[in-house]
Amino acid sequence: MMGDDEGIGIDILRVSQLLTDEYSIKILVATVRQPKSAQDIAAKYGIPIAATYRRIKDLEAAGLLVCQERRLSQQGKRVSYYLSMLKNAYVFFEDGTLKVKFQLKTGGADRFGDEWHEVQLEPGKPDGKSNGGNSSRKEGKEDENQ
């Protein structure tokens, strides 16, 4: 059922773009084996803390990252610890068509399904995304200049 992403309820193109964003990838790498706090990730990978929280929000919305637990810090504040749910991601370009497939650690059929999805890029098509996610690119440039 390639191309029928309406039942999934997510924007496959947006999720694919997260995998090409430097900060998002660093967050997924940092949290692949054990949960980490936003502060730990930002410090270790040199990501501005505001950008770290924005990407965490985006990754959570996409289902690629979950808050595994909340701990009380020594200062008495609740700190969230995040864990990557991404097991595999495949992005494939062939004959002018972008195809993607995601597999999460949960196994089986998850919100992405277990099939390849065609990303509609042409503006006039029913599932086409005319914006193309340029807001994420602009944000990434701003973050680098901070």
Phi and psi in degrees as a GROMACS rama.xvg file:
@    title "Ramachandran Plot"
@    xaxis  label "Phi"
@    yaxis  label "Psi"
@TYPE xy
-63.2419  136.185  MET-2
92.3272  -12.3049  GLY-3
-97.5736  78.6673  ASP-4
-96.2441  0.379075  ASP-5
-61.8425  -36.5472  GLU-6
-70.6321  -18.655  GLY-7
-79.6315  -32.992  ILE-8
75.8085  24.6256  GLY-9
-135.19  163.487  ILE-10
-96.8789  100.337  ASP-11
-60.0407  -38.7839  ILE-12
-62.2064  -43.913  LEU-13
-62.8731  -41.9018  ARG-14
-64.7025  -41.0905  VAL-15
-61.1955  -39.5791  SER-16
-64.604  -32.9527  GLN-17
-60.5219  -31.1739  LEU-18
-77.0249  -8.97831  LEU-19
-108.17  1.90085  THR-20
-89.8461  124.59  ASP-21
-55.5372  -46.4085  GLU-22
-66.3224  -42.133  TYR-23
-61.4866  -43.5956  SER-24
-62.6101  -42.9931  ILE-25
-60.6522  -39.5592  LYS-26
-66.2335  -43.4034  ILE-27
-64.1178  -40.4571  LEU-28
-64.6825  -43.8779  VAL-29
-62.8858  -28.9564  ALA-30
-109.844  12.8994  THR-31
-69.7121  -33.9528  VAL-32
-105.304  -35.597  ARG-33
-146.142  150.584  GLN-34
-63.356  143.192  PRO-35
-134.697  151.829  LYS-36
-84.4312  160.082  SER-37
-59.6113  -39.4791  ALA-38
-63.7155  -43.2412  GLN-39
-62.5756  -43.2961  ASP-40
-64.3626  -47.472  ILE-41
-60.2667  -44.1792  ALA-42
-66.9357  -45.1262  ALA-43
-69.3039  -37.8129  LYS-44
-104.725  2.9689  TYR-45
66.4466  35.3546  GLY-46
-99.0464  131.918  ILE-47
-55.7425  140.723  PRO-48
-61.0136  -38.5919  ILE-49
-63.5334  -41.1723  ALA-50
-66.3585  -36.4209  ALA-51
-60.9016  -47.8734  THR-52
-64.8872  -38.0323  TYR-53
-63.2318  -45.0443  ARG-54
-67.9835  -38.2931  ARG-55
-59.1079  -44.1203  ILE-56
-59.8775  -46.2658  LYS-57
-62.9504  -43.9627  ASP-58
-66.8456  -37.0095  LEU-59
-65.1744  -43.9966  GLU-60
-61.4035  -33.3247  ALA-61
-80.8362  -11.483  ALA-62
84.0501  11.8064  GLY-63
-91.053  -12.8134  LEU-64
-141.15  140.988  LEU-65
-130.521  151.755  VAL-66
-81.191  109.875  CYS-67
-77.2089  -38.5511  GLN-68
-162.694  164.018  GLU-69
-125.312  125.105  ARG-70
-114.988  155.555  ARG-71
-87.72  125.231  LEU-72
-79.0044  173.13  SER-73
-65.0889  -24.0536  GLN-74
-86.2979  0.849602  GLN-75
85.796  13.0077  GLY-76
-98.5017  148.148  LYS-77
-79.6806  128.807  ARG-78
-119.512  128.961  VAL-79
-86.7189  141.351  SER-80
-119.129  127.01  TYR-81
-108.358  147.042  TYR-82
-130.282  133.601  LEU-83
-70.2902  136.738  SER-84
-103.72  -2.71049  MET-85
-79.9851  123.93  LEU-86
-96.752  -52.3588  LYS-87
-141.662  148.817  ASN-88
-140.192  134.76  ALA-89
-126.299  126.734  TYR-90
-122.358  124.585  VAL-91
-133.225  126.843  PHE-92
-115.476  123.452  PHE-93
-147.435  128.817  GLU-94
49.56  44.1778  ASP-95
76.9607  11.0924  GLY-96
-121.301  131.931  THR-97
-94.2118  125.838  LEU-98
-122.114  139.007  LYS-99
-134.931  153.098  VAL-100
-148.605  132.628  LYS-101
-121.207  142.954  PHE-102
-127.859  127.814  GLN-103
-98.8166  162.77  LEU-104
-63.7113  -19.8264  LYS-105
-66.9183  -19.6359  THR-106
72.5557  169.372  GLY-107
63.3118  -163.832  GLY-108
-80.607  120.226  ALA-109
-115.187  -160.479  ASP-110
-64.6466  -18.1795  ARG-111
-90.7853  -12.8975  PHE-112
76.4576  -175.182  GLY-113
-121.36  22.8994  ASP-114
-118.198  168.648  GLU-115
-73.5513  143.988  TRP-116
-120.114  132.943  HIS-117
-85.6289  132.789  GLU-118
-95.1557  118.168  VAL-119
-79.028  117.461  GLN-120
-107.139  -17.3151  LEU-121
-80.027  132.25  GLU-122
-58.6808  -34.0025  PRO-123
-81.8135  -8.05862  GLY-124
-80.6164  153.608  LYS-125
-54.9403  -43.7091  PRO-126
-98.4764  11.0317  ASP-127
-66.4938  147.258  GLY-128
-111.505  103.375  LYS-129
-70.7991  -30.4731  SER-130
-68.8075  -39.7694  ASN-131
72.359  8.55299  GLY-132
77.1773  28.0266  GLY-133
-62.5846  -23.4448  ASN-134
-62.8497  -34.0156  SER-135
-69.179  -37.5776  SER-136
-64.0664  -44.7259  ARG-137
-62.5719  -43.12  LYS-138
-61.029  -42.9996  GLU-139
-60.2237  -40.1257  GLY-140
-64.9748  -43.2973  LYS-141
-62.1652  -42.0085  GLU-142
-61.3822  -37.4421  ASP-143
-67.3573  -28.499  GLU-144
-84.7068  -7.62023  ASN-145
